[in-house]
Amino acid sequence: MEPKQKTEQDTTVGKEHFVQKTEYLDEKLLAYSQTDAYPFHMPGHKRQSMGNWTGEAIDITEITGFDNLHHAEGILQEAQCRAAETFGADETFFLINGSTAGLLSAICGTVRRGGRLLMARNCHKAVYHAVYLMELKTAYLYPEQTDFGIQGSISPEQVRDMLEQYPDTEAVLLTSPTYDGVVSDIAAIAALAHEKGVPLIVDEAHGAHFGFSQGFPQKALAFGADLCIESVHKTLPAYTQSALLHYRKNPWIDLERVKQYLGIYQTSSPSYILMAGIDRCTRILREQGTELFAAYEQRLHDFYEKCRTLQRITVLSPDGKIGENGENDPGIWARDPSKILICAEGAGLHGQELAELLTEHYHLELEMASGHYATALTTLMDTQEGFDRLFAALQAIDRKNRKSGMLYQGQELETADLFTTDDIYCEAEKVLEIAEAMDAPKTTIPLMSAAGCVSGEFVYLYPPGIPILAPGERVTEEILETLCICQARNMQIEGMKDYSGQSLEICNIL
């Protein structure tokens, strides 16, 4: 069928020929690549060329000499072994369905159906999907509060207490680093889990660059994690959708069972383009990593130093410390400096407004906007020009002085005035397990009439994909107020069947 062109009106016969203007994705992507838009977002290659091939030239299937990912014995097995050596694992598996496939496989391969998972409440939605598929019981670990207003670390003390409270726990899973770059004390948490004979799974999707430089935290594997999932496409030069599942030899995990689920959750037609991209990323790290990370660290250091001169815009320090004297934030055990968190409330801009302003007027596309801040995701592929453009934009916004008052150390704008992640992610009462709620009979009602009801679906901001409300949790007036603010600020709410966000499925329970 020929594509329609454009709408035309035939005045002679009195009829309209309705024609829809065609817009092709490849053409739009190529046109966008020619603009001056700068990507402070994933993927980690930042649209810079990493090789001399084109997609069509290397897009093949499992032909002779090129191995099979689901039964790797040749070149793909060699590539995975090379990745394991490079990333510090005993075994590594290519993920071409993203970290999602790795999380699903790790959970399903570690916790028996109907078993209990001790998990951080700020896990990605993929973890919740595994909970549903395996009909798991959950116990939640809630992040510490922070002075900056983001979700902090998971404390070892909380893990210890929850393991005592739930002795039937079969695995512990947490996200480190978080979307904001907050890292938890993996060594201490791993020791507590192992004392109980329980494996530790770490969603390290945003930390694939860890361990390659002194300027960044070490990998969770180095501190005792048993399974670790990393998205190479997020913070390293690799293609979108490519990730790694790392395994450290331990007595608690049946690796063959995990591999069985990898065969289920991965496509039977894995992309050789994506796998080649992972292998190339590994080679870049092995051959150029030291030089690339040294230059990257210097660019980050210089950027943070310049941001200290801003008056009404606050950029979270690279180590998460606060105040003029650099006091430790009690809610942050450690932090990844590659995530640049920018709060412009002191200049009269909440997170979404700041992100939109940077996009529309300065052609800088950020990774995420939350309530009171926005996030610029950086990698070793970011250029000095990119950092210079971002600081120049922040400096210009800072000087416009749209709102008097300083953030944090000033007198007029207090932390209490901010719409922080503590406000967004409130602790909710769990009435039903996720599988019970998702499979229960449901009724659709207006969202703002749902107070007191039990949610039958997810409600989350994307990014980062952390549920504000999970199936089985009771809806409160506080949660509804949060959702109203998110909608008013044009924050992207997903998970609900009603894309308009006006109605919610609730469980029909007494």
N, C-alpha and C positions, 0 to 999 in steps of 0.2 A: 504493500500500500504506500502510495506516494505521500510524503509529509505535506500537510497543509501549509500554506504560505501566510498570508495575512488577510484580515477581514476586509472585504470590499463590498460596496453597495451598488447593485445594478438598478439605477433609477429608471431605465427603460422598461423593464418588466416588473418593477416594483418588488423585487426580491433581494434578500441579502444572502451573500455567500459567506458563511461564517468560517473563518480560517484562523486557526491557532498558530501564533508565531512559534517557530521551533527554536529551541535552545539546546544544543548538544553539550554534554558534560565535558568531553575532551577539549572542545573549542573554548569553553569557558575557563577551564583549568589553564590552558596554554595562554589565554589572554591575561588571566590573573598573574601568571608567572612573569609576565613582561612589565607589570606595574612596579611601583616602588614600595609596595606593602612589605613590611618586615615581620617575620614570624617569631614572636616570643611565645611560641606554642610548639607542641609536638607535631610532627616527628623530629627526632633529634638530629637528623642530617641537615635541617634548616634549608632545604631546597638547594643545597650545594651538591654539585656533581661529585660522585665518589668513584667513578669508573668510566670506562669507554664503551659500555654496552648499551643497547636499547632493549626494551622489554621483549619485543617480538623476536629478537635474535636468540634469546636464551630461554624462551618460554617453551618447555618441552613436557613430556610425560615420562613415565618410568621406562625409558628405552635402554637398550644394551649399554652397559658401562656406567650408568648413572644411578644405580642402587634404588632402593625403595625405603622410604622413611619408616614405614610400618614393619619392615624387616631389614633393617639397615645392617649390611655386612661389608660394604665397600666404601666408596667415597663419602657417603653421608655419615656412615659410622665414624670414619676418620675425622670428618668435620666436627661431629659432636664430641669426640674425644679431645680434639684441639680446643674446643670451647670449654670443656670441663677443666682442662689444664690452665687455660687462661683465666677463668673465673673462679678457680679454687674449689671445684667440686670433685667428688669421686666419680659421679656420672652426671651427664647433662643431656637433656633432650630438647630438640628443636620444637618450638610451638609456632605453627603457622596460622592458628586461630586466636592468637593473642594470649595474654596472661589469663584470660577467662578460661581457656581450655586447660591451662595448668592448674588453676584453682579448683575447677570442677574435678579434675583427675586426682589431685592431691587429697581432697576431702573425701571423695567417694572411695578412693583406694585405701583410706586410712581409718575411717570411722564406719562401723557396721551399720546396716540399715536399722533405723530406730534408735541408734546410739546417741550419746551426748557429745556435743562440741562446745568447748569453752572458747568463745570468740569475742574479739573487740566489736563493740557496737558500731564503730565507724568503719567497718569493713565495706568493701565494694559490693555492689548488688550481686555479682557473680557468686560470692560466698553464700548469700541468702538463697540463690537459685539452687546451689548444691544442697543446702539444708532442706529445701522443699523436695528435691528429687529423691533424697535418701530418707525423707521423713524423720529428720533428726530432732532431738531435743536440744535446746540451746540454753546456755547461761552466758550473760553478757559482761564484758569488761568495759567500763566507761573511761574515756580519756580524762586526764587531769585538766583542770582549768588553767588558763594562762593569762598573764597580764596583757598580752597583745590582743586577746579575744579570739584565739584560734583553739582548736582541739589539741591538747597536749599529748604527752607520752602515756603509755600504760605502765602503771607502777608495779614493780615486783611484789610489793606487799598485797596489792589487790589480787594478783594472780595466786599468791599463796593462800589467801583467805578463801578464794573461790574454789580452789582445788580441795581444800578441806571441807567446804560446804557441799561440793558435788563430787564425791569420790568415784562416781561412775563415769567421769570424764574420760574420753578416749583419745582426744587430741586437743591441743591449744593452738589457736590461730589468731594472729594479729597482723596489722598493717604497719610496717616500718621500713622506710619513711612513709609518712602520710602525704597526701596531696600538697600539704604546706611545708613538707620537708622535715617534719618532726620525727625524731628517732627515739625508740624505746631502748631500755637496758636489756638487750637480747641475752647477754651472757648470764645475768642473774635470773631472767625468766626461764631460759633453757635449763638451768640447773634445777630450778624448782619443779619444772615439768618432768625432768628425767628422774628426780627423786621419787616421783610417783609412777614411774614407768610409762610416761605419756610422751608422745612425740610433739615437737614444736614445728608448726608450719608458719612461715613468714611470707606474707605478700609484700615483696620488695620490688613491685612493679616499677616504682619511681626511683629505684636505687641501683639500676644496672651499672651506673658509673662508679659506684662505691668501690673502694679498695684499690684503685689504680693511681691514687695520689694521696699525699699526706693532708691535702686540703679538704678531703671529704671523709666521711665516716667509713669504717670497715664494713665488709659484708656480713650479713647475718650468719652465713655459713661459718665464718671465722670465729664466731662467738657461740657456736653450738646448735644453731638451727638444723633441723633434720631434712626438711624440704623447703626450698626457697624458689619463688617464682619472680622472674625479672622480665620487664618489657624492654628489650634492647631498642625498640623503636621510639620509646619515650625520651630517653636521655643520652642515647648513643647514635652514631650514624648508621641507621638501619631503616628498612621500609616499615611503614605502618602495618600492623597486624603481626609482626614478628616478635617472638619472646623466647624465653628459656625456662625450663624446669630443672633445677639443680637438686642433687641428692647427695647427702653425706651419710656414709655407712653408719648404721645404728641398729640396735636390736629390736626396735619398736615398729618398724615399717616393713611391710611385705612389698618390696619393690615390684615384683611381678604383678601384683594386683594393681598397683598404680599404673604400670605400663598397659595393663589390660584396659583401663579406663582412658588412657591416652588414645588407644585405638578406637574408642567409642566417640570421644569428643573432638577428635581431629578429623578433618575431611579425608576421604579416601583418595583425593586428587590434590596432594600438597603442591603448592606453587614452588617451582624451582627458582623463580625470580626471588621470592622471599627467602628461601633457604640459602641461595647464593649471597643475598644481602647480609644474612647473619654471618656467614663464613667470611665475607669481606670485612665486616665489622670486627670480627675476631682478629683478622690479619692486620687491620689498621691499629688495633690496640697493641698487638705484639710488636709491630714494627715501628710505629710512630707515637704510641701512647704517652711515653714519658715527655716528649717534646710538646705534644698537643695539650696535655693537661697542665704543664708548666705555664704555657701561654694563657690558657683559659683561667687558671687561678689568678694570674696577674691582672687580667681584664676585670674579673670579678672584684678583686681587692680594690682596684682603682675606682670602680663604679661605686662601691659601698662608701669609700672615703669621700667621694664627691657628694653623695647623698646626705652626708652629715651637715652640709651647708644649707639644706632645705629648711624652711621655717615653718610651713604649715602642712607639709606633706611628711609623713612618717614612713620610712622604709625599715622594716624589721632587720636588726643587725644580723650578720651572717651566722653568728653562733646562738642567736635567740636571746642574748642578754639585753637588759633594759636599763633605762636611766642613764644619767650623765656619768655615773661611776661604774657602769657596766655590771650591775648586779645580776646574778643568775636568776632566771625565771624559774620558780619552783616547779612549774608544770612542764618544763622542757628539759629532758635528760640530755639531748644533743640535737643539733639541727644541721640539715643539708643547705649550704649557702647557695646552691644553684637555683633554688626557688626564691625569686625576689618578690616579697610581699609588700604591697604599697597601699597605704591608707591615706586618703586625701580628704577625710571628713573635716579636717581643720581648714581646708580650702573650699568647703561647702559641697563636696562631691562624695556620694556613697559609692560603693564598689562598682556597680553596674554603670553608673554615670561616668566614672573615671575610665572604665574600659571602652565605653562608647566614644568618649571624647578622644582618647588616644587613637582609636580606629579611624574616626571620621576626619579629624583635623590633622593628625600626625602620621597616619597610615602605619600605625603600630598595632598589630593584632596580638592581644594577650591570651593566655591559656584559659583563665578563669576569672570570674567576678563573683564575690560572695557578698554578704551583707555590707560590711564596712571596709572591705579591701578588695584589691584585684591582684592577680598573680601573673608575673612574667616568668615563663619557664625558659631557662637557659641551658645550653649544652656546650661542649667543647668545639662545636661547629659555629657558634655565634661569632660574628665579626666585631672588630673594634668600632666600625661604623655603626653597627646595630646598638651597641652600648652607648655610644655618643649620642645617637638620635633619641634613645630613651631618656637619658639624663637631660638633654636639652628640652625635651617635651615636658618633663616633670618640673624642671626649673621655670619654664614659661608659665605653667599652670600655678606653680607656687607663688609667683610674683603677681598674679592677677588678684590675689587677695579677695576672693569672692566672699569669704566669711572671716571675720576677725576671730582671733583666738588661736591657741596652739593646741596640738594634740598631746596628750599625756603630760608633759612637763609644764604645760601652760596653765592658765587660770580659768579660761572660759569654757572650754570643751572638755568634759570629763568622760572617762571610760563608760560610765553608766549611761551616757547619751547614745552610745553606739549600738548598732544592731549586729551583735557578734555571733560566732558559731555556737556559743553557749545558749544564745537565745533561739537559734535555729534548730539545734539538735537537743531537744529536751528529753529527759528520761520518761518513757511511757510505760504504763502498766501492761504486762503481757498477760492476756486472758487465755489465748489459745496458742499452741505451737503453730509455726508457719504453715506446715502441711495441712493441719486441721482447718485453719482459716481459709486457705486457698481452695480447698476442696469442699468447703461448707456451702450450703444454699445461701444465696445472696440477694440483696435488694439494692437498687440504685436510688439514692436520695440526694437532695441538694447538699453540697459540701458543708455549707454553713449551718446546716441542721443536724450535723453528724455528732455533735458533742454527746459523750456518753456511750456512743455506739462502738462496736468493735470493727476495725477496718478489715476489709476482705481483699485489699490490694496494697501494692507499694505506692508510696509517695516520696519522691526524692528529687533533689536538685542534680542536674547533669550539665557539666561536671560539678562535683566529683563522683556522683553515683552512690552516695551514702543515704540510706533511707531516713527521711524525717519521720516516717510512719511505716511500720512493717505490718504485713497481714497478721492478725491476731492481737494487735495492740489497741488499747482503748483510746479513742479520740477525745481530746480535752479542749476546753476553750483556749487554753494557752497555745496548743498546737494550731488551732484554727486561726488564732491571731497571727501566729508566725507565718502561716501560709498566705494570709491576706497581705502582709507586708512584703513577702517575696513576690507575689503577683503584682503589687503596686509598683515594685521596683523593677519589673520586667525580668526577673530572674527565671531561668528555665526550669520549670517543674515538670517532671515526667513520671511515668509509672502508672498513672490513672488511665483507664480505658477512655474516659472523657478527655480528649485532648485540650478542650477549652478550660479544664480545671474547675468546672462549676459543679460537678457531681462526683460522688464517691460510692463505690460498692461497699456495703457493710454486710457482716455475717448475720444470718437469721438465727440468733441464739436467744434463749430465755434469760 
